[in-house]
């Protein structure tokens, strides 16, 4: 196995759990991702067209901010649905899961 494969295995974060999202949540999150994808393609085009470094850096910063906004929206949805539902059902382990997730997000 290559080092890249081993590194990928260590950083995999799939829990194996699934969530049924309502149409609005799905559409809102997907629209955010599509905009981010377009921004990344724009950066790719800037690089291909030899754009000035600071211009590219500013666009990368915009993508970073867009990803952070995506994370905030997804986290809020997660807390309102998955976390709240689990707590109502008596599954307090979801709180520990949330704490671990927040610690990873705050690195």
C-alpha atoms as a printed R data frame, in Angstrom:
    type eleno elety resid chain resno       x      y       z
1   ATOM     1    CA   UNK     A     1   0.000  0.000   0.000
2   ATOM     2    CA   UNK     A     2   1.177  3.518  -0.714
3   ATOM     3    CA   UNK     A     3   1.498  6.241   1.914
4   ATOM     4    CA   UNK     A     4  -1.300  8.160   0.193
5   ATOM     5    CA   UNK     A     5  -3.671  5.224   0.602
6   ATOM     6    CA   UNK     A     6  -2.771  4.831   4.265
7   ATOM     7    CA   UNK     A     7  -3.270  8.556   4.876
8   ATOM     8    CA   UNK     A     8  -6.682  8.404   3.188
9   ATOM     9    CA   UNK     A     9  -7.727  5.511   5.399
10  ATOM    10    CA   UNK     A    10  -6.760  7.425   8.544
11  ATOM    11    CA   UNK     A    11  -8.693 10.545   7.557
12  ATOM    12    CA   UNK     A    12 -11.894  8.837   6.406
13  ATOM    13    CA   UNK     A    13 -14.766 10.248   8.403
14  ATOM    14    CA   UNK     A    14 -17.752  8.292   7.122
15  ATOM    15    CA   UNK     A    15 -19.824  7.041  10.032
16  ATOM    16    CA   UNK     A    16 -21.962  4.743   7.937
17  ATOM    17    CA   UNK     A    17 -25.065  6.574   9.142
18  ATOM    18    CA   UNK     A    18 -27.589  8.129   6.755
19  ATOM    19    CA   UNK     A    19 -30.056 10.984   6.907
20  ATOM    20    CA   UNK     A    20 -33.185 11.637   4.907
21  ATOM    21    CA   UNK     A    21 -33.159 15.360   4.163
22  ATOM    22    CA   UNK     A    22 -36.281 17.282   3.327
23  ATOM    23    CA   UNK     A    23 -36.418 18.856  -0.125
24  ATOM    24    CA   UNK     A    24 -35.647 22.398   1.052
25  ATOM    25    CA   UNK     A    25 -32.604 21.396   3.115
26  ATOM    26    CA   UNK     A    26 -31.279 19.248   0.269
27  ATOM    27    CA   UNK     A    27 -31.843 21.976  -2.334
28  ATOM    28    CA   UNK     A    28 -30.253 24.718  -0.199
29  ATOM    29    CA   UNK     A    29 -27.153 22.653   0.574
30  ATOM    30    CA   UNK     A    30 -26.813 21.468  -3.017
31  ATOM    31    CA   UNK     A    31 -27.120 25.038  -4.339
32  ATOM    32    CA   UNK     A    32 -24.331 26.139  -2.012
33  ATOM    33    CA   UNK     A    33 -22.109 23.311  -3.218
34  ATOM    34    CA   UNK     A    34 -22.801 24.071  -6.871
35  ATOM    35    CA   UNK     A    35 -21.811 27.712  -6.331
36  ATOM    36    CA   UNK     A    36 -18.615 26.593  -4.582
37  ATOM    37    CA   UNK     A    37 -17.892 24.197  -7.442
38  ATOM    38    CA   UNK     A    38 -18.285 27.093  -9.883
39  ATOM    39    CA   UNK     A    39 -15.924 29.220  -7.820
40  ATOM    40    CA   UNK     A    40 -13.307 26.455  -7.824
41  ATOM    41    CA   UNK     A    41 -13.631 26.104 -11.587
42  ATOM    42    CA   UNK     A    42 -13.171 29.858 -11.842
43  ATOM    43    CA   UNK     A    43  -9.923 29.579  -9.891
44  ATOM    44    CA   UNK     A    44  -8.817 26.784 -12.191
45  ATOM    45    CA   UNK     A    45  -9.493 29.077 -15.158
46  ATOM    46    CA   UNK     A    46  -7.563 31.897 -13.524
47  ATOM    47    CA   UNK     A    47  -4.574 29.611 -13.070
48  ATOM    48    CA   UNK     A    48  -4.799 28.392 -16.668
49  ATOM    49    CA   UNK     A    49  -4.901 32.039 -17.819
50  ATOM    50    CA   UNK     A    50  -1.892 32.988 -15.705
51  ATOM    51    CA   UNK     A    51  -3.823 35.330 -13.409
52  ATOM    52    CA   UNK     A    52  -1.846 37.303 -10.878
53  ATOM    53    CA   UNK     A    53  -1.159 35.438  -7.623
54  ATOM    54    CA   UNK     A    54  -3.018 37.810  -5.308
55  ATOM    55    CA   UNK     A    55  -6.101 37.700  -7.521
56  ATOM    56    CA   UNK     A    56  -6.133 33.911  -7.212
57  ATOM    57    CA   UNK     A    57  -5.507 34.063  -3.468
58  ATOM    58    CA   UNK     A    58  -8.503 36.355  -2.989
59  ATOM    59    CA   UNK     A    59 -10.719 33.933  -4.908
60  ATOM    60    CA   UNK     A    60  -9.407 30.994  -2.854
61  ATOM    61    CA   UNK     A    61 -10.285 32.958   0.282
62  ATOM    62    CA   UNK     A    62 -13.820 33.423  -1.079
63  ATOM    63    CA   UNK     A    63 -14.119 29.651  -1.590
64  ATOM    64    CA   UNK     A    64 -12.855 29.029   1.928
65  ATOM    65    CA   UNK     A    65 -15.486 31.414   3.295
66  ATOM    66    CA   UNK     A    66 -18.190 29.730   1.196
67  ATOM    67    CA   UNK     A    67 -17.162 26.296   2.540
68  ATOM    68    CA   UNK     A    68 -17.248 27.647   6.095
69  ATOM    69    CA   UNK     A    69 -20.763 28.985   5.465
70  ATOM    70    CA   UNK     A    70 -21.774 25.577   4.075
71  ATOM    71    CA   UNK     A    71 -20.425 23.926   7.234
72  ATOM    72    CA   UNK     A    72 -22.347 26.326   9.465
73  ATOM    73    CA   UNK     A    73 -25.606 25.695   7.604
74  ATOM    74    CA   UNK     A    74 -25.102 21.929   7.675
75  ATOM    75    CA   UNK     A    75 -24.175 21.982  11.360
76  ATOM    76    CA   UNK     A    76 -27.269 24.026  12.215
77  ATOM    77    CA   UNK     A    77 -29.474 21.586  10.267
78  ATOM    78    CA   UNK     A    78 -27.765 18.660  11.997
79  ATOM    79    CA   UNK     A    79 -28.389 20.106  15.445
80  ATOM    80    CA   UNK     A    80 -32.039 20.942  14.686
81  ATOM    81    CA   UNK     A    81 -32.783 17.502  13.287
82  ATOM    82    CA   UNK     A    82 -30.408 14.621  14.042
83  ATOM    83    CA   UNK     A    83 -29.178 15.822  17.430
84  ATOM    84    CA   UNK     A    84 -32.584 16.997  18.670
85  ATOM    85    CA   UNK     A    85 -34.315 13.786  17.520
86  ATOM    86    CA   UNK     A    86 -31.693 11.579  19.169
87  ATOM    87    CA   UNK     A    87 -31.949 13.462  22.449
88  ATOM    88    CA   UNK     A    88 -35.767 13.219  22.392
89  ATOM    89    CA   UNK     A    89 -35.372  9.453  21.878
90  ATOM    90    CA   UNK     A    90 -33.060  9.229  24.899
91  ATOM    91    CA   UNK     A    91 -29.851  8.756  22.906
92  ATOM    92    CA   UNK     A    92 -27.521 11.150  24.714
93  ATOM    93    CA   UNK     A    93 -24.493  9.619  22.949
94  ATOM    94    CA   UNK     A    94 -25.263 12.014  20.095
95  ATOM    95    CA   UNK     A    95 -23.959 14.825  22.326
96  ATOM    96    CA   UNK     A    96 -20.550 13.157  22.558
97  ATOM    97    CA   UNK     A    97 -20.602 12.684  18.799
98  ATOM    98    CA   UNK     A    98 -21.387 16.390  18.344
99  ATOM    99    CA   UNK     A    99 -18.560 17.403  20.698
100 ATOM   100    CA   UNK     A   100 -16.066 15.281  18.740
101 ATOM   101    CA   UNK     A   101 -17.337 16.752  15.466
102 ATOM   102    CA   UNK     A   102 -16.997 20.307  16.775
103 ATOM   103    CA   UNK     A   103 -13.462 19.581  17.997
104 ATOM   104    CA   UNK     A   104 -12.534 18.359  14.502
105 ATOM   105    CA   UNK     A   105 -14.112 21.418  12.881
106 ATOM   106    CA   UNK     A   106 -12.204 23.769  15.183
107 ATOM   107    CA   UNK     A   107  -8.713 22.415  14.416
